[in-house]
Amino acid sequence: MVYDFTANDVFEMAEQLERNGAKFYRTAAENVSDPKSKKLLIELAEMEDEHEKTFASLRADLTEGEKTTTVFDPEDESVLYLRALADTRVFFKKKIDISSMKEILKAAIVAEKDSIVFYLGLKDFVPDRLGKNRLDKIIKEEMGHIRILSKELVSLVK
């Protein structure tokens, strides 16, 4: 069966990815001893918390038409599929080296890039009438994460 995903489905997934990201940064913060690195990781976790709220707000602003599924899916299989894919491909179920701040930042950049690829791929499955144009907001937020992480990584390499 072919599914058209709605912007609502994708924003719900974006919220989950932000929760996963916040958990990743908090776990990493617990494993570093440098106070400056710990502070940065906590700030990144808090940023993920704020992005989750942003995406929840954007989801709440969707029209009913952008939330309405186009296929009979009483078990919400399409959303379960998206959730499983997001959990395995972005922050979780991956081996991430948290032995150094440099490795943590590199892993975070890869995760953010993976999330952008994930959202770009999903755009092909969200028809215009179901809020496709709203997904660009998520992608821009994730690109902002990469800029911040890259700046921090460059400062460590110097």
N, C-alpha and C positions, 0 to 999 in steps of 0.2 A: 504494500500500500504506500502511496506517495502522500507525504504531508506537506502542507504549506504551514510554515511557522508564522506566528504573529509577533509583532514587536513586543507584546506582553510576555510571550514565552522567552524571548531573548533578554528582555530587561530582568525577568525573574532569574535567568541564568547568570546575568551580569552581577546581580546581587549576590548569588552564591559564590561566584568567582572572587568577589571582593571579600566575602567572609573567609574563603580559603586563603586568600592573600594575607589578610590580617592575622590569621592563625599562623601562617608560615613565618611572618616577621616577628611575631611574639615568641614563637618557639626558637627562632634564631637568636633573638635578644637574650633568651635564657641561657644560651650556650656561648655567649661572648663575655669576656671579662673587661674589656676596654670600655670605660664609662661613655666615651664619645660615640663609639660604635653602638652600644646598647641604646643610647638616647636616639640616635638616627633610626635604628630599627623600630623602636617604639613609635617614633613620629611617622614612619612609613606605615605601620599598622593602623595608627589613628587616621592617616590619609585614606587608607582602604575603608575604614569605618565610615568616613565622610562620603566617599564615593558610593558606598552601598546605599546610604541615605539619599544621595543625589539620584541614583538609578531608581530607587523606590518611589521617589517623588515624580520622576519622569514617567514611570509606569502608571502612577495614579492619575497622571494627566492625559493618558491615552483615551481616545474616544472608544465608545462601545464597539464600533466597527473594527477598530484596530485590536481589540481584545478577543473578538469572536473567532473561534476556530472554524475552519471550512470543511472539516471532515468529522465523521462520527468517531469519537475517541473517548469512550466512557471510562477507560482505565488510565487516561492521561499518559499513554505510552510514548507519545512524541516528546513530552516534557521530561519523562523519565530517561529517555534516550539522550536528550541534550544534557541532562544533569550528569549522567554516567560518563558521557564523552568529556564534558568540562572537568569533572573531578579527576579523570585519569590523564588528561592531556596538558593541564596547565600547572597547578601547584601540587597536586597530590599524586600518590602512587608513582612517584619518580624518585630516584636516588639523588638527593641533593647534598652536596658537601657543605657542611656548616662549620668546617674547621677554621676558616678564616673569613674576615670581612670581605676580602676580595672575591672569594669563591661564592659567598652569600649573594653579593651584588651581581656577579656574573649569572648565577642561577636565577635571580629575580628578573634580570633583563631578558633572559631566555623565556621565562614564564610569561612576561608581559608581551613579548613578541609572539609567543604561541597564542596568547589570548587574542591579539589583533588578527592573526591568521584565522583563528576560530570564528571571530565575528565577521570578517570579510567573507569567509565561506558561507556563513549563515545568511548573509545578505541575499545570496542567490535563491534562498528558499523562503524569503519573506516577500510576498507580493507588495507592490506599491500601496495598494488599498489597505494593507494590514500593517502599515507603519514602517516600511523599509527605510525611508529617509531619516527616521529617528535613530537608527542604529549608528549613524555617523557620530553622534554625541558620545556614545560608548567608546568608539574607536579613538576619538580625539582625547578622551580621558586617559586611555591606556597609553597613547603616544606621549602624553605628559609624564606618565610614570617613567617611561624609558628615558626621557630627557633628564629627569631628576636622578635616576639611578646611574646613568652614564656619567653625569657630572661628578657624582660621588666616587665612582670607580676611577675616573681620571685623576681625581685628587689623591687617591691612594697610590696610584702608580707613579706619580711624580716624586 
